[in-house]
């Protein structure tokens, strides 16, 4: 059996691939209300101050702050009620010294008012007089003009994935259309004479195709578009033809199985035939997922993943996800979500190889999480289904001891 080419670290594999990429990302107009999960293609500037007028943050009475100074339950201040600020309207009056106005949350302050005392700190007296039991400072319970967003300021930076909060903020500014990065198209090919569709009953020696769907689900979750090319046999001509079609239709292609170093596994050889620079990486010093392939045909990325479901999905989280995030134009693509936890048992490893161990999170005392390793073979998909994330064992160590604090990369 032929050996892998020189193994490289996961970081070096990504760096080598990224050094060859010179992407011109596509962008498109998108309605703001339909932009959830999209990535901004440019900085978005505010066309106005937000808010455009001084607003109350509470129900209460707007007033001139100095008129409340010294007020307390034992020595209240007394102010004349000048009127009520109606919601959706500018006040038709202003305040003089020793006057106040009833105002509701979000209401516009009269011009001379500079604070609001909460309703529960007041009492209505006869003859239109309000008793104030608490002193307020200038600006208290008030949102100033432009305090949320100043006119011309950047409200959302280029390369930001839009969440519900950003959607609401944009619509609050009247921004109903934005430029977003077009969703990249990722093709998935399953290879192997033993692989059959999930809806068929396997005969002895056959296995259902899992990888196409786990990888497809991850890609969809990231915001990219998946194109499934089905299952092909272990045949050089068939693989070459489907890869050619995929490279024409997609931004990059993922081939599962066919990446280990054996005479039947032709993925790397075929990828080398499809354009320069060809195979950049064949073999990564990582477990699981050692036989991973990175190749390029021009600007089109080709990735070969192991056939074992756990290996394929772990490599997808560690190595494929950052590549797709580049195609999405994400600014913070290299900062995956993680949580600190204490390892509850010893985990051995082999020096010189980066290991990623599935773990289950258990909430311990004082809210400190514990990480319980889940051991099993790389063809057991429910190994990952039971896990909350992955723990990295650096290549410089021979394992981690129980009790050490680890960072759990969440799925």
DODRENMAR-104244 format. One record per residue (C-alpha): chain; x negated, y negated, z negated; residue in one letter. Coordinates in nm, 2 decimals, always signed. Example, Ala and Ser with C-alpha at 12.3 -4.5 7.8 and 13.67 -1.06 7.14 Angstrom:
residues 2
{'A' {-1.23 +0.45 -0.78} 'a'}
{'A' {-1.37 +0.11 -0.71} 's'}
end
This chain:
residues 411
{'A' {+0.00 +0.00 +0.00} 'x'}
{'A' {-0.15 -0.34 +0.09} 'x'}
{'A' {-0.21 -0.59 -0.18} 'x'}
{'A' {-0.06 -0.93 -0.23} 'x'}
{'A' {-0.25 -1.23 -0.11} 'x'}
{'A' {-0.43 -1.43 -0.38} 'x'}
{'A' {-0.18 -1.50 -0.66} 'x'}
{'A' {-0.12 -1.86 -0.75} 'x'}
{'A' {+0.05 -2.01 -1.05} 'x'}
{'A' {+0.42 -2.13 -1.02} 'x'}
{'A' {+0.31 -2.49 -1.05} 'x'}
{'A' {+0.05 -2.45 -0.78} 'x'}
{'A' {+0.30 -2.27 -0.55} 'x'}
{'A' {+0.54 -2.56 -0.57} 'x'}
{'A' {+0.27 -2.82 -0.53} 'x'}
{'A' {+0.14 -2.65 -0.22} 'x'}
{'A' {+0.48 -2.64 -0.07} 'x'}
{'A' {+0.57 -3.00 -0.16} 'x'}
{'A' {+0.24 -3.12 -0.01} 'x'}
{'A' {+0.35 -2.99 +0.33} 'x'}
{'A' {+0.70 -3.14 +0.32} 'x'}
{'A' {+0.76 -3.48 +0.48} 'x'}
{'A' {+1.14 -3.49 +0.46} 'x'}
{'A' {+1.36 -3.75 +0.61} 'x'}
{'A' {+1.68 -3.69 +0.40} 'x'}
{'A' {+2.01 -3.75 +0.57} 'x'}
{'A' {+2.27 -3.97 +0.41} 'x'}
{'A' {+2.63 -4.05 +0.47} 'x'}
{'A' {+2.92 -4.27 +0.36} 'x'}
{'A' {+3.12 -4.12 +0.08} 'x'}
{'A' {+3.44 -4.24 -0.09} 'x'}
{'A' {+3.35 -4.30 -0.45} 'x'}
{'A' {+3.65 -4.10 -0.58} 'x'}
{'A' {+3.51 -3.80 -0.39} 'x'}
{'A' {+3.15 -3.85 -0.48} 'x'}
{'A' {+3.13 -3.63 -0.80} 'x'}
{'A' {+2.81 -3.43 -0.80} 'x'}
{'A' {+2.67 -3.62 -0.50} 'x'}
{'A' {+2.33 -3.79 -0.52} 'x'}
{'A' {+2.29 -4.16 -0.44} 'x'}
{'A' {+2.09 -4.25 -0.13} 'x'}
{'A' {+2.01 -4.61 -0.24} 'x'}
{'A' {+2.02 -4.83 -0.55} 'x'}
{'A' {+2.37 -4.96 -0.61} 'x'}
{'A' {+2.40 -5.32 -0.71} 'x'}
{'A' {+2.68 -5.48 -0.90} 'x'}
{'A' {+2.88 -5.73 -0.69} 'x'}
{'A' {+3.00 -5.91 -1.01} 'x'}
{'A' {+2.95 -5.95 -1.38} 'x'}
{'A' {+3.13 -5.68 -1.58} 'x'}
{'A' {+3.32 -5.78 -1.77} 'x'}
{'A' {+3.41 -6.10 -1.58} 'x'}
{'A' {+3.55 -6.26 -1.90} 'x'}
{'A' {+3.49 -6.24 -2.27} 'x'}
{'A' {+3.71 -5.96 -2.41} 'x'}
{'A' {+3.81 -5.84 -2.75} 'x'}
{'A' {+3.71 -5.49 -2.86} 'x'}
{'A' {+3.98 -5.47 -3.13} 'x'}
{'A' {+4.34 -5.57 -3.21} 'x'}
{'A' {+4.32 -5.87 -3.43} 'x'}
{'A' {+4.29 -6.25 -3.42} 'x'}
{'A' {+4.05 -6.45 -3.21} 'x'}
{'A' {+3.90 -6.75 -3.39} 'x'}
{'A' {+3.60 -6.98 -3.44} 'x'}
{'A' {+3.37 -6.77 -3.65} 'x'}
{'A' {+3.27 -7.05 -3.89} 'x'}
{'A' {+3.63 -7.09 -4.00} 'x'}
{'A' {+3.61 -6.74 -4.16} 'x'}
{'A' {+3.28 -6.79 -4.34} 'x'}
{'A' {+3.31 -6.71 -4.71} 'x'}
{'A' {+3.64 -6.54 -4.67} 'x'}
{'A' {+3.70 -6.23 -4.89} 'x'}
{'A' {+3.99 -6.05 -5.05} 'x'}
{'A' {+3.96 -6.26 -5.36} 'x'}
{'A' {+3.91 -6.58 -5.17} 'x'}
{'A' {+4.08 -6.56 -4.83} 'x'}
{'A' {+4.07 -6.81 -4.55} 'x'}
{'A' {+4.39 -6.96 -4.41} 'x'}
{'A' {+4.43 -7.02 -4.03} 'x'}
{'A' {+4.72 -7.16 -3.83} 'x'}
{'A' {+4.85 -6.92 -3.56} 'x'}
{'A' {+4.82 -7.10 -3.23} 'x'}
{'A' {+4.98 -6.83 -3.02} 'x'}
{'A' {+4.93 -6.48 -2.86} 'x'}
{'A' {+4.70 -6.38 -2.58} 'x'}
{'A' {+4.91 -6.17 -2.34} 'x'}
{'A' {+4.74 -5.87 -2.18} 'x'}
{'A' {+4.65 -5.93 -1.81} 'x'}
{'A' {+4.67 -6.31 -1.85} 'x'}
{'A' {+4.42 -6.58 -1.92} 'x'}
{'A' {+4.52 -6.78 -2.24} 'x'}
{'A' {+4.73 -7.09 -2.17} 'x'}
{'A' {+4.59 -7.26 -2.48} 'x'}
{'A' {+4.27 -7.32 -2.66} 'x'}
{'A' {+4.18 -7.31 -3.03} 'x'}
{'A' {+4.10 -7.60 -3.25} 'x'}
{'A' {+3.93 -7.58 -3.59} 'x'}
{'A' {+4.12 -7.37 -3.84} 'x'}
{'A' {+4.33 -7.20 -3.57} 'x'}
{'A' {+4.35 -6.84 -3.45} 'x'}
{'A' {+4.54 -6.64 -3.18} 'x'}
{'A' {+4.68 -6.29 -3.18} 'x'}
{'A' {+4.48 -6.08 -2.94} 'x'}
{'A' {+4.48 -5.71 -2.83} 'x'}
{'A' {+4.20 -5.48 -2.73} 'x'}
{'A' {+4.07 -5.59 -2.39} 'x'}
{'A' {+4.24 -5.93 -2.41} 'x'}
{'A' {+4.06 -6.24 -2.29} 'x'}
{'A' {+3.94 -6.48 -2.56} 'x'}
{'A' {+4.04 -6.85 -2.56} 'x'}
{'A' {+3.75 -7.07 -2.44} 'x'}
{'A' {+3.65 -7.20 -2.78} 'x'}
{'A' {+3.69 -6.87 -2.97} 'x'}
{'A' {+3.37 -6.68 -3.04} 'x'}
{'A' {+3.48 -6.39 -3.26} 'x'}
{'A' {+3.77 -6.16 -3.35} 'x'}
{'A' {+3.87 -6.05 -3.70} 'x'}
{'A' {+4.04 -5.70 -3.71} 'x'}
{'A' {+4.41 -5.68 -3.77} 'x'}
{'A' {+4.36 -5.48 -4.09} 'x'}
{'A' {+4.16 -5.76 -4.24} 'x'}
{'A' {+4.44 -6.00 -4.21} 'x'}
{'A' {+4.80 -6.07 -4.33} 'x'}
{'A' {+5.08 -6.28 -4.17} 'x'}
{'A' {+5.22 -6.55 -4.40} 'x'}
{'A' {+5.52 -6.77 -4.35} 'x'}
{'A' {+5.51 -7.09 -4.14} 'x'}
{'A' {+5.28 -6.93 -3.88} 'x'}
{'A' {+4.99 -6.90 -4.11} 'x'}
{'A' {+4.74 -6.61 -4.11} 'x'}
{'A' {+4.55 -6.50 -4.42} 'x'}
{'A' {+4.19 -6.38 -4.34} 'x'}
{'A' {+4.02 -6.14 -4.59} 'x'}
{'A' {+3.69 -6.09 -4.42} 'x'}
{'A' {+3.42 -6.32 -4.28} 'x'}
{'A' {+3.31 -6.25 -3.91} 'x'}
{'A' {+3.00 -6.36 -3.73} 'x'}
{'A' {+2.98 -6.52 -3.39} 'x'}
{'A' {+3.02 -6.25 -3.12} 'x'}
{'A' {+3.17 -6.00 -3.36} 'x'}
{'A' {+3.42 -5.76 -3.19} 'x'}
{'A' {+3.36 -5.94 -2.86} 'x'}
{'A' {+3.21 -5.82 -2.53} 'x'}
{'A' {+3.04 -6.10 -2.35} 'x'}
{'A' {+3.05 -6.18 -1.98} 'x'}
{'A' {+2.81 -5.94 -1.80} 'x'}
{'A' {+2.73 -5.75 -2.11} 'x'}
{'A' {+2.80 -5.42 -1.94} 'x'}
{'A' {+2.66 -5.51 -1.60} 'x'}
{'A' {+2.52 -5.84 -1.48} 'x'}
{'A' {+2.60 -5.95 -1.12} 'x'}
{'A' {+2.32 -5.83 -0.89} 'x'}
{'A' {+2.19 -5.58 -1.14} 'x'}
{'A' {+2.12 -5.21 -1.05} 'x'}
{'A' {+2.41 -5.01 -1.19} 'x'}
{'A' {+2.30 -4.68 -1.05} 'x'}
{'A' {+1.95 -4.60 -0.92} 'x'}
{'A' {+1.87 -4.41 -0.60} 'x'}
{'A' {+1.85 -4.04 -0.66} 'x'}
{'A' {+2.11 -4.02 -0.93} 'x'}
{'A' {+2.36 -3.73 -0.94} 'x'}
{'A' {+2.70 -3.89 -1.00} 'x'}
{'A' {+2.90 -3.78 -1.31} 'x'}
{'A' {+3.25 -3.88 -1.41} 'x'}
{'A' {+3.11 -4.18 -1.60} 'x'}
{'A' {+2.94 -4.32 -1.29} 'x'}
{'A' {+3.25 -4.27 -1.08} 'x'}
{'A' {+3.45 -4.47 -1.33} 'x'}
{'A' {+3.19 -4.74 -1.35} 'x'}
{'A' {+3.17 -4.78 -0.97} 'x'}
{'A' {+3.55 -4.81 -0.94} 'x'}
{'A' {+3.56 -5.06 -1.22} 'x'}
{'A' {+3.34 -5.28 -1.00} 'x'}
{'A' {+3.56 -5.23 -0.70} 'x'}
{'A' {+3.30 -5.02 -0.52} 'x'}
{'A' {+3.51 -4.77 -0.33} 'x'}
{'A' {+3.24 -4.64 -0.08} 'x'}
{'A' {+2.87 -4.55 -0.13} 'x'}
{'A' {+2.58 -4.39 +0.05} 'x'}
{'A' {+2.50 -4.04 -0.07} 'x'}
{'A' {+2.25 -3.78 +0.03} 'x'}
{'A' {+2.41 -3.52 +0.27} 'x'}
{'A' {+2.43 -3.18 +0.12} 'x'}
{'A' {+2.15 -2.96 +0.24} 'x'}
{'A' {+2.24 -2.63 +0.41} 'x'}
{'A' {+2.08 -2.32 +0.26} 'x'}
{'A' {+2.10 -1.99 +0.44} 'x'}
{'A' {+2.10 -1.66 +0.25} 'x'}
{'A' {+2.00 -1.33 +0.41} 'x'}
{'A' {+2.00 -0.99 +0.23} 'x'}
{'A' {+1.78 -0.72 +0.37} 'x'}
{'A' {+1.74 -0.35 +0.31} 'x'}
{'A' {+1.87 -0.03 +0.45} 'x'}
{'A' {+2.01 +0.06 +0.11} 'x'}
{'A' {+2.21 -0.27 +0.06} 'x'}
{'A' {+2.59 -0.27 +0.13} 'x'}
{'A' {+2.87 -0.53 +0.08} 'x'}
{'A' {+3.02 -0.55 -0.27} 'x'}
{'A' {+3.36 -0.43 -0.15} 'x'}
{'A' {+3.23 -0.09 -0.04} 'x'}
{'A' {+3.16 +0.21 -0.26} 'x'}
{'A' {+2.79 +0.30 -0.26} 'x'}
{'A' {+2.67 +0.64 -0.16} 'x'}
{'A' {+2.37 +0.80 -0.34} 'x'}
{'A' {+2.07 +0.57 -0.29} 'x'}
{'A' {+2.28 +0.27 -0.19} 'x'}
{'A' {+2.34 -0.06 -0.39} 'x'}
{'A' {+2.59 -0.34 -0.36} 'x'}
{'A' {+2.46 -0.68 -0.25} 'x'}
{'A' {+2.44 -0.89 -0.57} 'x'}
{'A' {+2.17 -1.14 -0.48} 'x'}
{'A' {+2.36 -1.32 -0.20} 'x'}
{'A' {+2.63 -1.41 -0.44} 'x'}
{'A' {+2.43 -1.50 -0.75} 'x'}
{'A' {+2.20 -1.72 -0.54} 'x'}
{'A' {+2.49 -1.86 -0.36} 'x'}
{'A' {+2.67 -1.96 -0.68} 'x'}
{'A' {+2.35 -2.13 -0.81} 'x'}
{'A' {+2.31 -2.32 -0.48} 'x'}
{'A' {+2.67 -2.43 -0.49} 'x'}
{'A' {+2.64 -2.54 -0.85} 'x'}
{'A' {+2.34 -2.76 -0.75} 'x'}
{'A' {+2.55 -2.93 -0.48} 'x'}
{'A' {+2.41 -2.77 -0.17} 'x'}
{'A' {+2.60 -2.59 +0.10} 'x'}
{'A' {+2.56 -2.21 +0.14} 'x'}
{'A' {+2.57 -2.02 +0.47} 'x'}
{'A' {+2.58 -1.64 +0.43} 'x'}
{'A' {+2.41 -1.44 +0.71} 'x'}
{'A' {+2.51 -1.11 +0.57} 'x'}
{'A' {+2.30 -0.79 +0.53} 'x'}
{'A' {+2.04 -0.68 +0.78} 'x'}
{'A' {+1.85 -0.35 +0.79} 'x'}
{'A' {+1.47 -0.32 +0.74} 'x'}
{'A' {+1.39 -0.40 +1.10} 'x'}
{'A' {+1.14 -0.65 +1.23} 'x'}
{'A' {+1.34 -0.76 +1.54} 'x'}
{'A' {+1.67 -0.80 +1.35} 'x'}
{'A' {+1.50 -1.00 +1.08} 'x'}
{'A' {+1.32 -1.23 +1.33} 'x'}
{'A' {+1.64 -1.29 +1.52} 'x'}
{'A' {+1.85 -1.38 +1.21} 'x'}
{'A' {+1.58 -1.60 +1.08} 'x'}
{'A' {+1.56 -1.79 +1.41} 'x'}
{'A' {+1.93 -1.85 +1.40} 'x'}
{'A' {+1.92 -1.96 +1.03} 'x'}
{'A' {+1.63 -2.20 +1.10} 'x'}
{'A' {+1.84 -2.37 +1.37} 'x'}
{'A' {+2.14 -2.41 +1.15} 'x'}
{'A' {+2.00 -2.47 +0.80} 'x'}
{'A' {+1.75 -2.68 +0.61} 'x'}
{'A' {+1.60 -2.37 +0.46} 'x'}
{'A' {+1.65 -1.99 +0.44} 'x'}
{'A' {+1.63 -1.75 +0.15} 'x'}
{'A' {+1.56 -1.38 +0.22} 'x'}
{'A' {+1.62 -1.14 -0.07} 'x'}
{'A' {+1.42 -0.81 -0.08} 'x'}
{'A' {+1.15 -0.74 +0.18} 'x'}
{'A' {+0.90 -0.95 -0.01} 'x'}
{'A' {+0.70 -0.68 -0.19} 'x'}
{'A' {+0.37 -0.56 -0.04} 'x'}
{'A' {+0.47 -0.24 +0.15} 'x'}
{'A' {+0.47 -0.12 +0.51} 'x'}
{'A' {+0.85 -0.15 +0.52} 'x'}
{'A' {+0.86 -0.50 +0.38} 'x'}
{'A' {+0.80 -0.72 +0.69} 'x'}
{'A' {+0.93 -1.06 +0.56} 'x'}
{'A' {+0.60 -1.24 +0.53} 'x'}
{'A' {+0.48 -1.11 +0.87} 'x'}
{'A' {+0.80 -1.22 +1.05} 'x'}
{'A' {+0.79 -1.56 +0.88} 'x'}
{'A' {+0.44 -1.62 +1.01} 'x'}
{'A' {+0.57 -1.56 +1.36} 'x'}
{'A' {+0.83 -1.84 +1.34} 'x'}
{'A' {+0.62 -2.15 +1.33} 'x'}
{'A' {+0.34 -2.34 +1.17} 'x'}
{'A' {+0.21 -2.35 +0.91} 'x'}
{'A' {+0.37 -2.02 +0.83} 'x'}
{'A' {+0.32 -1.84 +0.50} 'x'}
{'A' {+0.18 -2.07 +0.23} 'x'}
{'A' {+0.22 -1.84 -0.07} 'x'}
{'A' {+0.27 -1.46 -0.10} 'x'}
{'A' {+0.24 -1.37 -0.46} 'x'}
{'A' {+0.29 -1.58 -0.77} 'x'}
{'A' {+0.14 -1.51 -1.11} 'x'}
{'A' {+0.48 -1.48 -1.28} 'x'}
{'A' {+0.70 -1.21 -1.43} 'x'}
{'A' {+0.95 -1.14 -1.30} 'x'}
{'A' {+0.91 -1.23 -0.94} 'x'}
{'A' {+0.54 -1.17 -0.85} 'x'}
{'A' {+0.61 -1.09 -0.48} 'x'}
{'A' {+0.77 -1.43 -0.40} 'x'}
{'A' {+0.70 -1.59 -0.06} 'x'}
{'A' {+0.69 -1.96 +0.04} 'x'}
{'A' {+0.67 -2.03 +0.41} 'x'}
{'A' {+0.73 -2.32 +0.64} 'x'}
{'A' {+0.83 -2.35 +1.01} 'x'}
{'A' {+0.78 -2.72 +1.07} 'x'}
{'A' {+0.99 -2.88 +0.80} 'x'}
{'A' {+1.21 -2.58 +0.75} 'x'}
{'A' {+1.15 -2.39 +0.42} 'x'}
{'A' {+1.16 -2.01 +0.42} 'x'}
{'A' {+1.16 -1.83 +0.08} 'x'}
{'A' {+1.13 -1.45 +0.03} 'x'}
{'A' {+1.26 -1.33 -0.31} 'x'}
{'A' {+1.24 -0.99 -0.47} 'x'}
{'A' {+1.53 -0.75 -0.43} 'x'}
{'A' {+1.58 -0.69 -0.81} 'x'}
{'A' {+1.87 -0.91 -0.92} 'x'}
{'A' {+1.70 -1.04 -1.24} 'x'}
{'A' {+1.38 -1.12 -1.06} 'x'}
{'A' {+1.56 -1.30 -0.78} 'x'}
{'A' {+1.77 -1.51 -1.01} 'x'}
{'A' {+1.49 -1.60 -1.25} 'x'}
{'A' {+1.27 -1.71 -0.96} 'x'}
{'A' {+1.57 -1.91 -0.82} 'x'}
{'A' {+1.59 -2.10 -1.15} 'x'}
{'A' {+1.22 -2.15 -1.19} 'x'}
{'A' {+1.10 -2.21 -0.83} 'x'}
{'A' {+1.40 -2.23 -0.58} 'x'}
{'A' {+1.60 -2.48 -0.78} 'x'}
{'A' {+1.33 -2.76 -0.77} 'x'}
{'A' {+1.30 -2.71 -0.40} 'x'}
{'A' {+1.67 -2.76 -0.34} 'x'}
{'A' {+1.66 -3.06 -0.57} 'x'}
{'A' {+1.40 -3.22 -0.34} 'x'}
{'A' {+1.65 -3.17 -0.05} 'x'}
{'A' {+1.92 -3.33 -0.27} 'x'}
{'A' {+1.70 -3.63 -0.32} 'x'}
{'A' {+1.73 -3.61 -0.70} 'x'}
{'A' {+1.50 -3.85 -0.89} 'x'}
{'A' {+1.47 -3.65 -1.21} 'x'}
{'A' {+1.45 -3.30 -1.05} 'x'}
{'A' {+1.16 -3.17 -1.26} 'x'}
{'A' {+1.33 -3.22 -1.60} 'x'}
{'A' {+1.55 -2.91 -1.65} 'x'}
{'A' {+1.78 -2.91 -1.96} 'x'}
{'A' {+1.63 -2.73 -2.26} 'x'}
{'A' {+1.69 -2.69 -2.63} 'x'}
{'A' {+1.44 -2.61 -2.91} 'x'}
{'A' {+1.48 -2.28 -3.10} 'x'}
{'A' {+1.29 -2.04 -3.32} 'x'}
{'A' {+1.19 -1.70 -3.18} 'x'}
{'A' {+1.32 -1.42 -3.40} 'x'}
{'A' {+1.09 -1.15 -3.29} 'x'}
{'A' {+0.74 -1.09 -3.14} 'x'}
{'A' {+0.73 -1.09 -2.76} 'x'}
{'A' {+0.42 -0.94 -2.60} 'x'}
{'A' {+0.28 -1.07 -2.27} 'x'}
{'A' {-0.02 -1.03 -2.03} 'x'}
{'A' {-0.28 -1.31 -2.02} 'x'}
{'A' {-0.32 -1.46 -1.68} 'x'}
{'A' {+0.05 -1.43 -1.59} 'x'}
{'A' {+0.34 -1.66 -1.68} 'x'}
{'A' {+0.63 -1.46 -1.83} 'x'}
{'A' {+0.99 -1.58 -1.85} 'x'}
{'A' {+1.20 -1.40 -2.11} 'x'}
{'A' {+1.58 -1.41 -2.12} 'x'}
{'A' {+1.71 -1.51 -2.46} 'x'}
{'A' {+2.04 -1.54 -2.64} 'x'}
{'A' {+2.09 -1.85 -2.86} 'x'}
{'A' {+2.21 -1.80 -3.22} 'x'}
{'A' {+2.30 -2.09 -3.43} 'x'}
{'A' {+2.11 -2.07 -3.76} 'x'}
{'A' {+2.10 -2.27 -4.08} 'x'}
{'A' {+2.12 -2.65 -4.07} 'x'}
{'A' {+2.20 -2.64 -3.70} 'x'}
{'A' {+1.86 -2.49 -3.60} 'x'}
{'A' {+1.90 -2.24 -3.31} 'x'}
{'A' {+1.73 -1.90 -3.30} 'x'}
{'A' {+1.62 -1.74 -2.98} 'x'}
{'A' {+1.68 -1.37 -2.95} 'x'}
{'A' {+1.49 -1.20 -2.67} 'x'}
{'A' {+1.69 -0.97 -2.44} 'x'}
{'A' {+1.48 -0.69 -2.30} 'x'}
{'A' {+1.55 -0.48 -2.00} 'x'}
{'A' {+1.45 -0.38 -1.65} 'x'}
{'A' {+1.47 -0.63 -1.36} 'x'}
{'A' {+1.75 -0.45 -1.18} 'x'}
{'A' {+2.00 -0.50 -1.47} 'x'}
{'A' {+2.20 -0.81 -1.37} 'x'}
{'A' {+2.39 -0.81 -1.70} 'x'}
{'A' {+2.06 -0.87 -1.87} 'x'}
{'A' {+2.10 -1.24 -1.76} 'x'}
{'A' {+2.47 -1.25 -1.80} 'x'}
{'A' {+2.42 -1.20 -2.17} 'x'}
{'A' {+2.15 -1.47 -2.19} 'x'}
{'A' {+2.18 -1.85 -2.25} 'x'}
{'A' {+1.84 -1.94 -2.10} 'x'}
{'A' {+1.48 -1.85 -2.05} 'x'}
{'A' {+1.17 -1.89 -2.26} 'x'}
{'A' {+0.83 -1.94 -2.10} 'x'}
{'A' {+0.53 -1.75 -2.22} 'x'}
{'A' {+0.22 -1.94 -2.09} 'x'}
{'A' {-0.04 -1.75 -1.89} 'x'}
{'A' {-0.31 -1.85 -2.14} 'x'}
{'A' {-0.15 -1.63 -2.42} 'x'}
{'A' {-0.08 -1.26 -2.48} 'x'}
{'A' {+0.26 -1.32 -2.63} 'x'}
{'A' {+0.46 -1.53 -2.88} 'x'}
{'A' {+0.50 -1.45 -3.25} 'x'}
{'A' {+0.83 -1.44 -3.44} 'x'}
{'A' {+0.91 -1.78 -3.60} 'x'}
{'A' {+0.73 -1.99 -3.35} 'x'}
{'A' {+0.94 -2.28 -3.20} 'x'}
{'A' {+1.01 -2.24 -2.83} 'x'}
{'A' {+1.18 -2.44 -2.57} 'x'}
{'A' {+1.48 -2.26 -2.41} 'x'}
{'A' {+1.54 -2.36 -2.05} 'x'}
{'A' {+1.92 -2.35 -2.02} 'x'}
{'A' {+2.09 -2.19 -1.73} 'x'}
end
